[in-house]
Amino acid sequence: MKRLGILSAAAFGLMMSAPVAFADDITISVVGPMTGQLATIGDQFKQGAQAAADAINAAGGVNGSQIKLDIEDDQCDPKQAVSVANRIVANGVKFVDGHACSGSS
């Protein structure tokens, strides 16, 4: 009986800690030409992503996690895009939206 009580307490503790484990933010990098000649496109990327993130977060997020955006400027330049990609990987971001120019993709 004592063992059952210990197991029950351990199971309860694990169940109560599970929501905390899944409560981390979900970071999505939004990459595009935020400056330069095609900055209008980058701004549209940013505004669309922000509207979607706001709607998802207002509805409770994804399994309790909030969407956080990481806005990056690739300037539609392949060299800048490589630098941005390296920064995204170094930061551990797993989701990317964007790239308006094929050379930057």
C-alpha positions in Angstrom: 0.0 0.0 0.0 2.9 2.3 0.8 4.4 1.7 -2.6 1.1 2.6 -4.3 1.0 5.9 -2.4 4.5 6.7 -3.5 3.8 5.8 -7.1 0.6 7.8 -7.1 2.4 10.8 -5.7 5.2 10.5 -8.3 2.6 10.2 -11.1 0.7 13.2 -9.9 3.9 15.2 -9.7 4.8 14.3 -13.3 1.3 15.2 -14.5 1.4 18.6 -12.8 4.8 19.4 -14.2 3.9 18.5 -17.8 2.2 21.7 -18.8 5.2 23.7 -17.6 7.5 21.6 -19.9 5.4 22.5 -22.9 5.0 26.2 -22.1 8.2 27.4 -23.9 7.7 29.9 -26.6 7.8 28.7 -30.2 10.1 31.0 -32.2 9.6 31.5 -35.9 12.2 33.4 -37.9 10.6 35.7 -40.5 13.2 36.4 -43.1 13.0 38.8 -46.1 14.1 42.0 -47.5 13.3 44.3 -44.6 15.5 47.0 -46.1 16.5 48.0 -49.6 14.5 48.2 -52.8 12.2 45.3 -51.9 11.5 46.4 -48.3 7.8 46.6 -49.1 7.7 42.9 -49.6 9.6 42.3 -46.3 7.2 44.5 -44.5 4.3 42.5 -45.9 6.0 39.3 -44.6 6.4 40.9 -41.2 2.9 42.2 -40.9 1.3 39.0 -42.1 3.4 36.9 -39.7 2.6 39.2 -36.9 -1.1 39.1 -37.6 -1.0 35.3 -37.6 1.1 35.1 -34.5 -1.3 37.5 -32.7 -4.3 35.5 -33.7 -2.8 32.2 -32.6 -1.5 33.7 -29.3 -4.9 35.2 -28.6 -6.5 31.8 -29.0 -4.2 30.3 -26.4 -1.2 29.5 -28.6 -0.1 26.1 -29.7 -0.6 23.6 -26.9 -0.2 26.5 -24.5 3.0 27.8 -26.1 3.1 31.3 -27.5 4.4 32.2 -30.9 7.4 34.6 -30.8 8.7 36.1 -34.1 12.3 36.7 -34.9 12.5 39.2 -37.8 15.6 38.9 -39.9 16.7 41.1 -42.9 18.3 39.1 -45.8 18.2 42.2 -48.0 17.6 39.8 -51.0 21.4 39.3 -51.0 22.7 35.7 -51.0 25.7 36.6 -48.8 23.5 38.3 -46.2 21.1 35.4 -46.3 23.9 33.0 -45.4 24.8 35.2 -42.4 21.1 35.3 -41.4 20.8 31.5 -41.7 23.8 30.9 -39.6 22.4 33.2 -36.9 19.1 31.4 -37.0 20.7 28.0 -36.6 23.0 29.3 -33.8 19.9 30.6 -32.0 18.2 27.2 -32.2 15.3 28.4 -34.2 13.5 25.5 -35.9 10.9 27.3 -38.1 11.6 29.8 -40.8 9.1 31.7 -43.0 10.1 33.9 -45.8 12.8 34.6 -48.4 11.4 36.6 -51.3 14.3 36.2 -53.6 15.4 32.8 -55.0 19.1 33.7 -54.5 18.5 34.1 -50.8 16.5 30.9 -50.5 
